[in-house]
Amino acid sequence: MPDSVVKYRLQVFLQSVSGVLTHDFLFILLLSTGWRLSGKRKFRHQKTVRRGG
């Protein structure tokens, strides 16, 4: 294979990997911020459910 094809495939691969990484990072950020905001409510809800059950 010519070098240009290898470089092109490497670029595409790196772009897809970086895209997935950034997507996961943003998803984790959203999850963590949402968990911080609604963490107290969730814990209270879990406690009430456990007591009732």
C-alpha positions in Angstrom: 0.0 0.0 0.0 1.2 3.5 -0.7 2.1 5.8 2.2 -0.7 8.2 1.4 -3.4 5.5 1.9 -1.8 4.5 5.2 -1.7 8.1 6.4 -5.3 8.6 5.3 -6.5 5.5 7.2 -4.5 6.6 10.2 -6.1 10.0 10.2 -9.6 8.6 9.8 -8.9 6.1 12.6 -7.6 8.8 14.9 -10.5 11.1 14.2 -13.0 8.4 15.0 -11.2 7.5 18.2 -10.9 11.1 19.3 -14.6 11.7 18.5 -15.6 8.7 20.6 -13.4 9.8 23.5 -14.8 13.4 23.4 -18.3 12.0 23.2 -17.7 9.7 26.2 -16.1 12.6 28.1 -19.0 14.9 27.6 -21.4 12.1 28.5 -19.5 11.5 31.8 -19.5 15.2 32.5 -23.2 15.4 32.0 -23.8 12.3 34.2 -21.5 13.6 37.0 -23.1 17.1 37.0 -26.6 15.6 37.0 -25.7 13.2 39.8 -24.3 16.1 41.9 -27.5 18.1 41.3 -29.9 15.3 42.0 -27.7 13.2 44.3 -29.4 14.2 47.6 -32.9 13.6 46.2 -31.9 10.1 44.9 -30.3 9.1 48.2 -33.5 10.2 50.1 -35.6 8.4 47.7 -33.6 5.2 48.0 -33.8 5.4 51.8 -37.6 5.8 51.8 -37.9 2.8 49.4 -35.7 0.6 51.6 -37.7 1.5 54.7 -41.0 0.8 53.0 -39.7 -2.5 51.4 
